[in-house]
């Protein structure tokens, strides 16, 4: 199947302007829906709790990866020193 970029654009039938307008409308709709949802105190608390959970999970993941990287680096350094002694 030999297609060029020009052929793909012609076949898609989607105008870049139409895609940009659609994206803007969808983005605005999401922003409005988010604003409406956050007006309720209960919803704000749920979002706050969810964001805190994600933040804590990310922090724990980074700590775990850092620890693993340090362990691996330390192990490789020990192996390098052992190899130099031989």
N, C-alpha and C positions, 0 to 999 in steps of 0.2 A: 504494500500500500504506500504509494508515493504521493504525499500531500505537502504542499508548501504553506507557509504562514498566510500568505495572501488568499489562498483557496479556503483556508479555515475561517478567516474573517468573513468571507463572502457567504459561506454556508451556514454560519451561526445565526445570521439574521437578527442579531442583537446590536442595536446602535450603542456606541459608547456613551452618548448623551443620555439615552434612555436608562442605561445601567446606572449612571451617576445619579440621575434623578430618583430612581427606585431606591438606591442605597441611601440617599439623603432622607427620603420619606421613611424608610424602615428605621434608620437611626433616630430620627426625631420621634417616631412612635415609641421606640424602646425607652428613650429618655423621658417621655411624658408618662408612660406606664410606670417606670421606676419612681418617678416623682410622686405619682398618685399612691403607689404602694407604700412609700416611705412616710406618707402623712399620718399613717396609723401607728401609734406608739408601739403596739404589739409587734407589728411587722418590722419596725426599726430595731427592736430588741432581738428579733429572730435573725435579722441580717447582721447585727453587731456580733451576736454569738457565733454565727456561721463564719464570719470573717476572723474572729479570734481563734476559732478552731483551726481554720486553714493556716493562719499565721503560726500557731503552735506546732502544727504538723510540719510546716516548712522549716521552722527553726530546728525541730528534732531531726529532720532529714539532713539538714546541713551539718549539724553537729555529728551525726552518725557518719556521714561521708568524710568529714574532716578527720574524724578518729580513724576510720579505715585507711585513709590516705597516709596519715602519720604512721600508722602501724606498718603499712606496706613500705613506706620510705625507710623506716627504721630497720625493717627486715632486710631490705635491699642493701642498706649501708653496712649492716653486719656481714652479709654475704660478700660484699665487695672487700671488706677488710680481711675476711677469712681467705679470700682468693689471693689477695696481695701477700699474705703471710706464707702462702705455699710456694 
